[in-house]
Amino acid sequence: MNFMIIDDDKSARTLLNSLVTRNQLGTVIAQLEEGTNAVEDILFYDPDILLIDLLLPGKDGIEIVTEVMENGYQGKVVMISCVEDADLISEAYKSGIVFYMNKPINQIETVSVLQNVIKMLELERSMIQIKSVILQLDETPSVVETKDIEQQLDEIFMEIGMVGLSGTEEIREVLKMIYRIQKQEHRKNYHLKDVYMEVSKKLYGEKELKVKQKSMEQRIRRTIQKVLSNLAELGCEDYYDPIFTCYANSLFDFREIRQAMQHIKDPQAYAGKINTKKFMEGILSRVD
């Protein structure tokens, strides 16, 4: 399970992070200390479980939960606060939280509550899977075709604005080779340099292989950098753009996306950097 913690008290964030980690409940993927940009960050990270304080600088927890729920957030929210006002707690439940706990944080109670929330999520997901299987059995025809990898890559490339860029076809060949390694040879680990070498051999032959491989790597990096810029532009125009929310966090580090968006607003700012392997694996995570 992925957790996100929003609390202006550093000691509370540290304790909650420790409880999640020590009790092997999941991974804390993000922490915030105020509420100003919390809605955007929650929708971007899309944590399974959100741990949030009620009173926060910038925007309070009830406002944040209400907004993310209105924007389609499907995770579970646990509010942990020192507020004891019955009306506020009632508003918190109306906004969409599943549990409210009082500070100071009781470690045993908190772990118990989080374990119950995890069970709740797992049960809901199991029910969704069962319904999906039943619906598939009821479908006619009974066999549903799966798009081949070429078609799926074409659709993804179109959505992220990669079609026609100089390194696109080389990226396609790299992705297909990684896909084959992972699916057919049943190996999850691979070295990107080795994949580049094999793709370079396939496309350009063995003559001057190192030079051609290096040129290919540079084209691939320039293409991925352009995709970063494309997604950042979408995010600047509309933070809730479906393509931005779908791809930005899976293909790039969130901090680098933010930096690329800042660069668009201020060309003097650093443009953000890419992680080629994260990009490749992010694409393949969307291929059946």
Secondary structure by P-SEA (a helix, b strand, c coil): cbbbbbcccaaaaaaaaaaaaaacccccccccccccaaaaaaaaacccbbbbbcccccccaaaaaaaaaaacccbbbbbbcccccaaaaaaaaaacccccccccccaaaaaaaaaaaaaaaaaaaaaaaaaaaaaaaaccccbbbbbcaaaaaaaaaaaaccccccaaaaaaaaaaaaaaaacccccccccaaaaaaaaaaacccccaaaaaaaaaaaaaaaaaaaaaaaaaaaaaaccccccccccccccccaaaaaaaaaaaaccccccccccaaaaaaaaaaacc
